[in-house]
Amino acid sequence: MPFYRFDIESPLTVPQTMERIRGLMQESTGFLQWAFGFGVSFDDARPFIGTAQEDTFSMYPAARGRNSFRPSIRGRVEAVPGGTQIHVSMSLHPAVLIVALFIIGFFWFDENDPQLALQHTLIAGAAITFGILIGFFPAAIRARRILEKNLGRIGAF
């Protein structure tokens, strides 16, 4: 499963950082919004959809297209001397992973000929891998750049 993790150092306090994060996201209305885009306001310039608590957040990029491989972003903000450190991790939504495994399993067990089943499974696996490479990682890098631009300087990880 694709996973991308990084830290951002910010001179802001935890409440100021969380306020900036909240300013970057539209409020999430649930699964139908994530899966089908119901309720997404594309007139809204905020680049993420999600929720934020006192020192944690969970969001995903607000994409106009149907990028099922967009990252699910989770983060935690902690106070450090001189500001805050934001720990961010991105991964595929679990529903996308389940569907991908179902597709691969369908091809594996669908064929009577083991060699043909292997070929179809490899093709399905390659297609899913290609989707991750052109869907997940570019969206994760774009999301990281937006967060770094709005929250502070980059930290080492």
N, C-alpha and C positions, 0 to 999 in steps of 0.2 A: 504494500500500500504506500503511495507517495506520502512523504512527510517532509516538511520544511520548517525549520525552527531558527529563530534569531532573537537577539535582545536589542533594545533601543535605550540609550541613556538620554534623560531629559533633565534640564535645569528646573522644570516645573515641580510643584508639589503634587501629591497624589490626587487631591480634589481637582486641581487645575488640569491635570492630565486626563482624568476621567471626564471632565467637562468637555475637553477638546475631542475626546473619543466619541462622546455622545453627539457632538456637533457634526461628526463625520457619518453618522448613520441614521437611516430611516428606521422607525420602529417596526419590528417584525410582527407579522400577524399569524405565523405558523407554517405548517407543512405545505399547504396549497400555494402559498406565496413563494416558498423556496422551489417547489417542483414545477409550478406552472406559471408563475409570475402574477398570480391574482393579487390585486391590491398594490402592486408596485407603481409608484409614481415616478415616471421617467422625466417629468418636468422638474422634479426635485434634483438638485445638483449634488446631493450627498452620495458619495461613492459606495457606501455599504448599507446593508440591512442587518439589523440585529438588536441585541439587548445588552445593557450594561448594568452591573450592580455597583456596590461600593468600591471594589478594587479589582473586579474581573469583568471581562466582556466576551461575548460570543457573537460572531457576525460572518457574513459572506459578501462578496462583491455584488453590487446591483448591476447585473449585465442585461443589456437589451436583447442579446441573442440567447439561444438555447445551449449554453455551455454547461452540460451536466458535470463536467470535470472541474468546475470552479472550486476553489478551496473553501473549506469550512475553517474559520479563523477563531482561535481562542487565545485569550491573553490574560495576564495577571500583572498588576502594577504594584510595585513595592517601593517604599521609601528607602533611599540610600543617602549617605552624606553628599550634600550638594545637589539633591534633586530626587529623581525617581529612576527606577529601572523597569522597563516594560518587557516582560517575557512573552513572546508570541510564538504560537505553533499553528501550523496549517496542515490539514490533511483532507483526504476525500471524505465526503459525506458518507456515513455507513450504508445508506440506501443505494448509493452508486456502486459501492463495492459488492453488495449483495447481488445486484442485478448483473454486474460483470461476471461474478462467479457462476451465477445461474446460466448465463449465455455460454460460458466455456463448458460447464457441465452438460448443458443441452447437446452441444456438438459432440462431446466425448461419448455420451451414452446413447445418442440417437442412431448411430451407424452400426450395421451388422458387421461390416468389414473393419477390423481394428486399424489397418493402415489408413483407410479413408477417414476414420474417426480421428486419428492422430493428426492428419493433414488439416482437417476442418477445425480441430481444436487449436492447432498452431496458428491458423489464419485468424481465428477469433481472438486469440491471445495477442497476436501482433496488432490487430485493429484496436483493441483496448489499450495496449501500450502506446500506440500512436496517438490515440485520443488523450491519454494522460500527458504525453510529451508536448502536444500542441494546445492542450486545454488547461491542465492544472498548473504546470510550471510557469508559463507566461502570465497567467492570472495571479499566481502567488508573487511573482516578482513585481508586477504592477502594484499589488496591494502593499507590499513591503515599501516600495518607493513612496506611496501616498502616506503611509504611516510615518515614515522617517521625515518626510517633508513637513508634516503637521505636528509632530510630537517632539522633535529634537534631534540631537546628533546620534549617529549610529554607535552602537557598542560592539565590542569584540565578542565573537562566538565562533 
